[in-house]
């Protein structure tokens, strides 16, 4: 988790024309809201802009490390060329005898040799180069000097063994390994390290290939680019409690319906008709409430508003178990039709949908208000195994 945030403050600076006068100028620095670390603790200068440009410490061994990386890259390339050369030599052992000197003469006579030497699609670079390094590669071979042991080391301070240790000022082993290029000993030497940017994964519909959510490259505003995700508009159905289910015995199951939108939603539960192509996994008979259900709109502030008056929906206690904000609990009756196996029920959920997006036509041209569309969803619930 990245806890660093940019803080703004005002500092007084001298005017370039008149050093005796000062003016207030806004400056930005980094601060951690968890451990109270600031960029000023390690001597990082404040910036006049809030975005980027923070000073990074210079590693004195950067040149040596870059040379080692180039050396091992060249060594890996040589090993790859050697492996490809061995593979080609193994293939030449099985060259057909029909490829005689006469065939080679015909190839050279009619200019087919240049054709055969043209680069082919998919051929590796090392094969096209004759499976050997280019001319002059040996002259550019990188030479590295082996590391030498130092006979004399820097002596420890005189108060090293007598000075009391403050654990808050000493870095842990994990903190040192997170920065292997510096390995800071004191907490005052800790600098912010680079972190890989985490973005959202692009998600498409499997049926219509519609782009449901696009990746967001700005980490400060992670959100869906396209607000067309079904879970944001379809009422959510969940199982709250399941009784003991037995063969050919009617039981009462408690479900919850949650309204994801901010306006009032009308929901009607319907039983599946005979011959319904979606009703193929049902193993029990279900009786749903015959009346229309009203779901209150989603209100994020209603949970913390104790003075808010609850809405009076005049619910039937035989159908509605409870009601809380945009969630309502309902009863359905289930009768298993099979003697063994999992109990699965299927029914239809019909609800209204209002497109609250801004209309394309001007207001004076649109005579009607927001159009209400009725949608029907197929719901399939797995209620668990059947008891004997």
C-alpha positions in Angstrom: 0.0 0.0 0.0 1.4 3.4 -1.0 0.8 5.8 1.9 2.8 8.8 0.7 0.9 11.9 -0.1 1.9 15.4 -1.3 1.5 18.1 1.3 1.5 21.8 0.6 3.0 24.5 2.9 4.0 28.1 2.7 7.6 29.2 3.1 9.1 32.7 3.1 11.7 33.4 0.4 13.8 36.5 -0.4 12.9 38.6 -3.4 15.6 38.6 -6.1 15.4 42.3 -6.6 15.4 43.3 -3.0 17.0 40.7 -0.6 15.8 42.6 2.4 12.1 41.8 1.6 10.5 38.4 1.8 7.5 36.9 0.2 5.4 33.8 0.9 5.7 31.0 -1.6 3.9 27.6 -1.8 6.1 24.5 -1.5 5.3 20.8 -1.7 6.8 17.9 0.2 6.0 14.2 0.7 4.5 12.9 4.0 3.4 9.4 5.2 0.1 9.3 7.0 1.0 6.1 8.7 4.5 6.5 10.2 4.7 10.4 10.0 7.8 10.2 7.8 8.4 13.3 5.6 10.8 14.0 2.8 12.3 16.7 4.9 13.6 14.1 7.4 16.2 12.9 4.8 17.0 16.3 3.5 15.0 16.2 0.3 14.4 19.7 -1.0 10.8 20.9 -1.3 9.4 21.4 -4.8 7.5 24.3 -6.3 5.1 21.9 -8.2 3.1 19.0 -6.8 3.8 16.5 -9.5 7.1 14.6 -9.7 10.6 15.7 -9.9 11.7 14.5 -6.5 15.4 14.2 -6.0 16.8 10.6 -5.9 20.0 9.6 -4.2 23.0 8.8 -6.4 24.6 5.4 -5.9 28.5 5.7 -6.0 28.7 2.2 -7.5 26.3 2.9 -10.4 29.1 2.8 -13.1 30.3 -0.5 -11.8 26.9 -2.1 -11.6 26.0 -1.0 -15.2 29.3 -2.5 -16.5 28.5 -5.8 -14.8 25.0 -5.8 -16.3 26.4 -5.2 -19.8 29.0 -8.0 -19.3 26.5 -10.6 -18.3 24.2 -9.6 -21.1 27.0 -10.2 -23.6 27.8 -13.5 -21.9 24.2 -14.6 -22.1 24.2 -13.8 -25.9 27.3 -15.8 -26.5 25.8 -18.8 -24.7 22.7 -18.5 -26.8 24.7 -18.5 -30.0 26.6 -21.5 -28.9 23.4 -23.4 -28.2 21.9 -22.6 -31.6 25.2 -23.7 -33.3 25.0 -27.1 -31.6 21.3 -27.5 -32.6 22.2 -26.7 -36.3 25.2 -29.1 -36.2 22.9 -31.9 -34.9 20.5 -31.3 -37.8 23.3 -31.4 -40.5 24.1 -35.0 -39.5 20.8 -36.1 -41.1 21.3 -34.3 -44.4 20.0 -36.5 -47.3 22.5 -38.0 -49.7 20.6 -36.6 -52.7 22.0 -33.2 -51.8 25.2 -33.9 -53.9 27.8 -31.6 -55.5 25.7 -31.5 -58.7 22.8 -30.1 -56.7 25.0 -27.4 -55.2 26.4 -26.5 -58.7 22.8 -26.1 -60.0 21.9 -23.9 -57.1 24.8 -21.6 -57.6 24.4 -21.6 -61.4 20.8 -20.3 -61.4 21.2 -18.0 -58.5 19.1 -20.0 -56.1 21.7 -19.6 -53.4 20.9 -16.0 -52.7 17.2 -16.9 -52.6 17.8 -19.5 -50.0 19.9 -17.1 -48.0 17.1 -14.5 -47.8 15.7 -14.1 -44.3 12.7 -16.2 -43.6 9.7 -15.3 -41.4 10.2 -16.7 -38.0 13.9 -17.3 -38.3 16.0 -16.4 -35.3 18.5 -13.5 -35.5 21.4 -15.8 -34.6 20.5 -18.2 -37.5 20.4 -15.3 -40.0 23.8 -14.1 -38.7 25.4 -17.4 -39.3 25.1 -18.4 -35.7 28.2 -16.4 -34.8 28.9 -13.0 -33.4 29.4 -10.2 -35.9 32.8 -9.1 -37.1 34.4 -6.7 -34.7 32.4 -8.1 -31.8 35.6 -9.4 -30.2 37.1 -6.0 -30.2 34.0 -4.6 -28.3 34.1 -7.4 -25.8 33.5 -6.0 -22.3 36.3 -6.5 -19.8 35.5 -6.2 -16.1 38.0 -6.0 -13.4 37.6 -8.5 -10.6 36.7 -7.3 -7.2 39.6 -7.0 -4.9 39.6 -7.5 -1.1 40.6 -4.5 1.0 43.1 -5.0 3.7 42.3 -2.0 5.7 38.7 -1.3 6.7 37.2 1.8 8.1 37.4 1.7 11.9 34.3 1.8 14.1 33.4 4.9 16.1 34.8 5.1 19.6 31.3 5.1 21.2 30.0 2.2 19.1 29.8 -0.3 22.0 28.9 2.2 24.7 26.3 4.3 22.9 22.7 3.2 23.8 20.8 1.7 20.8 17.6 3.4 19.8 15.6 0.9 17.7 13.5 3.6 16.1 16.6 5.0 14.5 18.0 1.7 13.2 16.6 0.1 10.1 15.4 -3.5 10.1 16.8 -6.3 7.9 13.8 -6.1 5.7 14.1 -2.4 5.2 17.8 -2.9 4.1 17.0 -5.7 1.7 14.2 -3.6 0.1 16.9 -1.2 -1.1 19.9 -3.5 -1.9 21.7 -0.7 -3.8 22.0 1.5 -0.7 21.2 -0.8 2.3 20.6 2.1 4.7 21.7 1.6 8.3 19.8 4.4 9.9 16.2 5.4 9.5 17.3 8.9 8.5 18.8 7.4 5.3 15.5 5.9 4.1 14.3 7.2 0.8 11.0 6.5 -1.1 11.5 3.5 -3.4 9.9 3.0 -6.8 6.7 1.1 -6.9 5.1 -0.6 -9.9 1.9 1.0 -11.0 -1.2 -1.1 -10.4 -4.0 -0.6 -12.8 -7.4 -2.2 -13.4 -7.7 -5.1 -15.7 -9.7 -4.7 -18.9 -12.9 -6.8 -18.8 -15.0 -7.7 -21.8 -18.4 -9.5 -22.1 -17.9 -13.1 -23.3 -21.0 -13.0 -25.5 -21.1 -9.6 -27.1 -17.4 -8.6 -26.6 -18.6 -5.3 -25.1 -15.9 -3.5 -23.0 -17.3 -3.5 -19.5 -14.3 -1.8 -17.8 -11.2 -0.2 -19.2 -7.8 0.0 -17.4 -7.3 3.3 -15.6 -3.7 4.5 -15.8 -4.0 7.4 -13.3 -3.6 5.9 -9.8 -5.2 8.9 -8.2 -8.6 8.3 -9.8 -9.3 4.6 -10.1 -12.7 4.2 -11.5 -14.7 2.5 -14.2 -14.5 4.3 -17.5 -17.8 2.8 -18.7 -20.6 2.6 -16.2 -22.4 -0.3 -17.9 -21.6 -3.1 -15.4 -24.8 -5.1 -14.7 -24.1 -5.3 -11.0 -24.6 -1.6 -10.8 -28.2 -1.8 -12.0 -29.7 -5.3 -11.3 -31.0 -6.0 -7.8 -28.8 -8.4 -5.9 -30.3 -11.7 -4.7 -28.6 -13.5 -1.8 -29.4 -16.4 0.4 -29.6 -15.4 4.1 -30.8 -18.6 5.8 -31.6 -22.2 4.7 -33.7 -24.6 6.8 -33.4 -28.4 6.7 -34.6 -29.5 3.3 -36.3 -32.8 3.0 -37.9 -34.7 0.1 -41.5 -33.5 -0.7 -41.7 -31.3 2.4 -42.3 -27.6 2.1 -39.6 -25.3 3.7 -39.3 -21.6 4.0 -36.0 -19.9 2.8 -35.0 -16.4 3.6 -33.6 -14.3 0.8 -32.3 -10.7 0.6 -32.8 -8.2 -2.2 -30.5 -5.2 -2.4 -31.1 -2.2 -4.6 -27.9 -0.9 -6.2 -29.4 2.3 -7.7 -30.4 5.5 -6.0 -34.0 5.5 -7.1 -37.0 3.4 -6.0 -37.1 0.0 -7.7 -40.1 -2.2 -8.3 -39.4 -5.9 -8.3 -41.7 -8.8 -9.1 -40.7 -12.5 -8.6 -42.3 -15.0 -11.1 -42.2 -18.7 -11.3 -40.7 -20.3 -14.4 -43.1 -21.5 -17.0 -43.2 -25.0 -18.4 -40.8 -25.5 -21.3 -38.6 -22.6 -20.2 -35.2 -23.2 -21.9 -33.4 -21.6 -18.8 -35.1 -23.9 -16.3 -33.0 -27.0 -16.8 -31.2 -27.3 -13.4 -34.2 -26.9 -11.1 -34.7 -29.8 -8.7 -37.4 -28.3 -6.4 -40.7 -26.5 -6.6 -40.7 -22.8 -5.5 -43.5 -20.5 -4.5 -42.5 -16.8 -4.7 -44.4 -13.8 -3.3 -47.3 -12.8 -5.6 -47.1 -9.1 -4.7 -44.8 -6.5 -6.1 -41.8 -5.7 -3.9 -40.6 -2.1 -3.4 -36.9 -1.5 -2.8 -35.7 1.8 -1.4 -33.0 3.7 -3.2 -29.4 3.3 -2.2 -28.3 6.1 0.1 -24.7 6.0 1.4 -25.4 8.7 4.1 -28.5 7.0 5.4 -26.4 4.5 7.4 -24.9 7.2 9.5 -28.0 9.4 9.8 -29.7 8.4 13.0 -32.4 11.1 12.7 -33.6 9.9 9.3 -37.2 8.8 9.3 -37.8 5.2 7.9 -40.2 5.0 4.9 -43.5 3.3 5.5 -44.0 0.6 2.8 -46.8 -1.2 4.6 -45.1 -4.6 4.2 -46.9 -7.9 4.6 -45.2 -9.8 7.5 -45.8 -13.1 5.8 -43.7 -12.0 2.8 -41.3 -9.4 4.2 -39.0 -10.5 7.0 -37.2 -7.2 7.6 -36.3 -4.0 5.8 -33.1 -2.0 6.2 -32.2 0.9 4.0 -32.0 -0.4 0.4 -32.1 -4.1 1.5 -35.2 -6.2 2.2 -35.6 -9.8 3.4 -38.3 -12.0 1.8 -39.6 -15.5 2.3 -39.9 -18.1 -0.5 -41.3 -21.6 -0.1 -39.3 -24.5 -1.5 -40.4 -28.2 -1.9 -37.7 -30.6 -3.1 -38.8 -32.9 -5.9 -35.9 -35.4 -5.9 -35.0 -37.9 -3.2 -31.2 -37.1 -3.2 -28.7 -34.6 -4.5 -28.4 -30.9 -4.5 -31.5 -28.7 -4.2 -31.6 -26.0 -6.9 -34.5 -23.6 -7.5 -35.1 -21.3 -10.4 -37.4 -18.3 -10.9 -37.6 -15.0 -12.8 -37.0 -11.5 -11.4 -38.7 -8.7 -13.2 -37.6 -5.1 -12.3 -37.8 -1.6 -13.7 -34.8 0.3 -15.0 -34.5 4.0 -15.6 -31.7 5.4 -17.7 -30.6 8.5 -15.8 -28.0 9.5 -18.3 -28.4 13.0 -19.9 -30.6 12.8 -23.1 -29.0 13.5 -26.4 -32.0 15.6 -27.6 -32.6 19.1 -26.1 -35.1 19.3 -23.3 -37.7 21.1 -25.3 -37.8 18.3 -27.9 -38.2 15.5 -25.3 -41.8 15.4 -24.4 -41.7 12.5 -22.1 -39.7 12.1 -19.0 -37.3 9.3 -18.1 -38.3 6.2 -19.9 -38.9 3.2 -17.7 -37.7 -0.2 -19.1 -38.8 -3.5 -17.6 -36.1 -6.2 -17.5 -36.4 -9.8 -16.6 -33.5 -11.8 -15.1 -33.3 -15.5 -14.6 -32.2 -16.4 -11.1 -30.8 -19.8 -10.1 -30.1 -20.6 -6.4 -28.2 -23.6 -5.0 -29.6 -24.4 -1.6 -27.3 -27.2 -0.7 -27.7 -31.0 -0.2 -31.0 -32.7 0.7 -31.2 -34.2 4.2 -32.4 -37.8 4.6 
